[in-house]
Amino acid sequence: MKQWTVAKFDKTAAGDLAQKCGIPSFLAILLSIRGFDTEEKITKFLSSEPLISDPFEIKDMYKAVERITKALDNFEKICVYGDYDADGVTSTTLLYSYLETIDANVMYYIPSREDEGYGLNNKAIDYLKEQNVSLIVTVDNGIAAVDEVSYASSLGIDVVITDHHTPLETIPNACAVVDLHQKDCKSKFKMLSGVGVAFKLVMALEGEYADITYLLENYADLVCIGTIGDIVPLVDENRTFVKYGLEILKNSERVGIRTLLKECSLLNKNIDSTSVSFGIVPRINAAGRLGLSNDCVTLLLTDDEDRAGEITKKLTNDNNKRKEIENDILFKINEEILRNPSIIMDKIIVIDGENWHQGVIGIVASKIKDIYGKPVIIITKDGETAKASGRSIEGFSLCDAVFSCKDILTHCGGHPMAVGLSLNTSDIPQFKQRLNDYTSNIQMPYNTLKIDCKLNPAMLDASLVHILEQLEPYGSNNEKPIFGLYNMVIKNLTPLKDNKYIRISLARGNSVIQVVSFTISADEFSFKQGDCVDLAVTLDINEYKGMENLSIILKDIKPAGIENSEYIDSLRIFEAFCRGEKKSRDELMTIYPKREDFAAVYRFIRDSKGYSYKVENLCFRLAHKISYGKIKVILEAMNELGLIEIYEGLKNTEIKYIQPQNKVDLLSSQIIKSLREAL
C-alpha cells in the first residue's frame, strides 16, 4: 500500500512559461512540477543540442590522460577492468573498443560475481601481472580499492581509477582517481553512471578539439544502455546520452546490439528507455548475475553474426534461468511468511535462507520492498558465512542502518537506497535485533506514489501522449508522468489473456474510459462493478491497423476519497503493538475493537463464506467504519479461537470461514488480553 501524493503547481506561472517557451500549457505544468520552472531551465531541458561539459573539469582527468597517453606511446599493455552489470559491461566495451581503434595494446577483464565479487581483487591482479599488464584502468569500480591498488603497485602495475560511486574516507593511492564525488572535484554535474565517466575519459583522450558529435555517433548507444541500466537521474548530461543513444540504437551498426534488439522483438521498431530497461538491460545483467559477463562484452564487440546470435540466445536463456531462480526464492519466502507472519511486522524486513543465489537476492529484495512498502534485506547462507542484499524506500537510508552494525559485519557497502553486506551466519539473529533497535525510535517514511496531476477523464485522448513525448526519455528523476483519475465508477470488468490481466470500464459523468492492468490478474482484483474508486494511471498510444488509440495503464487503485495514510498509520500501530513496543493509550484505543466491530467483521466473512483479497480491502467493504488496525486485531483473535484460518502471503490472502461448534467468547483471545494489559 502506498501513500498517494499529488504534486502542487502554480497554474498561472505555468501558463506564463508556456507562452514564453512556445509550448503547450499541459507540458509547461508537468515541467514546472519537475523543477523546470524558468524559461532557461525549460529551454535547456528540451534542447536537442548535446549538453556535455568539459571532461577536464573532473578532478585528476589530466593525470589520467597523461598516464594513459604514456602507456600508448610506449605500447604498454593496458587492462580495462570492469564490472559485471550493464553499466560495467558497457563501460568496459566503450573504453576497450576506443583504445583498440587507436592501436593500443589493450585487454579487458571482468571479475566473476560469484567467485571474485565486485571490484579489484588480488587474485585478478596476479593474473594481470602474468599477462604483462603494466596499467589497469578501472571503469565503474575502484574508488574503494585502497588495499588492491597498493598491492598492484607492489607488483609494478599502475592504476587509473574511473568510477562514479561515493568515495570512502581513504582514497586509493592511484596514478589518477577520476570520480566526480570527490570533495574537491569541480565538475558541475555529479550524477553520471560509470559508462558516462568512461565516455568523458574518451573525450579527454581525444583532446581539446574532440568531435563530440562523432563520439556520440560511435558510443552513445553503449552509454545509453549503461546509463539506463544504472538508474541514474535522466537529466542534464545523462539525458543527452540517452536521447542520442536511443536514436542510434534504432539503426545500430553493432552486430551484437542488432541481435539483442531482434531477440527482444525491438528490431526496426520505436525504441524508448522502457524498451532498453526491460529488454536489453535484464539480459546483460542476468549474465553478470550468473557469472558470464565476458560473453556480454564479446557480444557488444563482435562482427560475427553467428557468434552474436549464439551469445544472444545464451543471454536470453540466462535471463529465463534468472527468473526461475528468482521465482523459486520468492516461493520459499512466501512459504516462510505463511509459517511465520511476524517477520513482516518489523520496520526493516530481514529474511534469510540456505544457498539462495547471491546474484538474484537484490531483485528479490526489491520486489518484497514494493509489496510491503518497507526496507528489505535478503540473506543467503552458505555454511558459516552469509551474504545479503538490501533495498530501501525513499527517505530512509538503509546503508546508515546497516553501517550501525558494521562491527559484526565482515563486509558492507552501498548507498541510502541499496546495500550489500557479508556476515557470519551465527550473527544473523543479532544483526536482525540490532536493526530493530536502530529503527525503534525512527518514524519510517511512507512508501509514496507520486502523482503529477489530476485529470478530467473528458480530456483524455491520444494528443496528450504526443505532448508528453517531449519529456522523454523517461527514467530516474524524470519518470513517466502518473495521472490521477478520481471518483470513477466501475461499470464492467473483463479478464484478458487467461485471466492474467484485466480491462476495467469506468465512468464519471458522461465520460467512459477503458483502463488495463498488467500487474493485477482478474482473480486478484478486489473491486467490483459499482465501486467508486480513484486510479493512478499512465498514458500511452496503441497502434492498430494504422490507427492510433489512447491506452490507459493502471498503476494503482484505491477506494474513492480515502487517504491511504490513515490505513498505513493504523497498520503501523498494530505492528508496533505486535513487536512489543510501548504505545500511548490513545494510539492503542484506535486498534482496540468493540463487540459490534467483531460482529461486523464476523458476519461479513461468514456471509461471504470466506475472503480471498487483501485485508486492507475489508475496510472498504465494511464502509470504513472499522480501522485497519482493528480489523487486523479482530482477524488475529478469530484465528486464535478457530473461527477462521488466515493465510497472508506475498500476493495472495485467503481467509477461510470455520463454522463454530460451540459458543466462543471473542474477548478471551490472547491478543485481546494483551491489548487490555497494555491499556
Buried (B, 14 or more C-beta within 10 A) or exposed (E): BBBBEBBEBEEEEBEBBBEEBEBBBBBBBBBBBBEBBEEEBBBBBBEEEBBBBBBBBBBBBBBBBEBBEEBBEEEBBBBBBBBBBBBBBBBBBBBBBBBBEEEBBBBBBBBBBEEBBBBBBEEBBEEBBEEEBBBBBBBBBBBBBBEBBEBBBEEEBBBBBBBBBBBEEEBBEBBBBBBBBBEEBEBEBBBBBBBBBBBBBBBBBBEEEBEBEEBBBBBBBBBBBBBBBBBBBBBBBBBBBBBBBBBBBBEBEBBBBBBBBBBBEBBEEEBBBBBBBEBBBBBBBBBBBBBBBBBBBBBBBBEEEEBBBBBBEBBBEBBEBBBEBBEBBBEBBBEBBBEEBEBBBBBBBBBBBEEBBBBBBBBBBBBBBBBBBBBBBBBBBEEEEBBBBBBBBEEBBBBEBBBEBEEEBEEBBBEBBBBBBBBBBEBBEEBBEBBBEBBEEEEBEBBBBBBBBEBEBEEBEBBBBEBBEEBBBBBBBBBBBBBBBBBBBBBEBEBBEEEEBBBBBBBBEEBBBBBBBEEBBBEBBBBEEEBBBBBBBBBBBEEEEEEBEBBBBBBBBBBBEBEBBBBBBBBBBBBBBBEEEEBEEEBBEBBBBEEEBBEBBBEEBBEEEBBBBBBBBBBBBBEBEBBBBBBBBBBBBBBBBEBBEBBBBBEBBBBBBBEEEEEBEBEEBEBBEBBEEBE
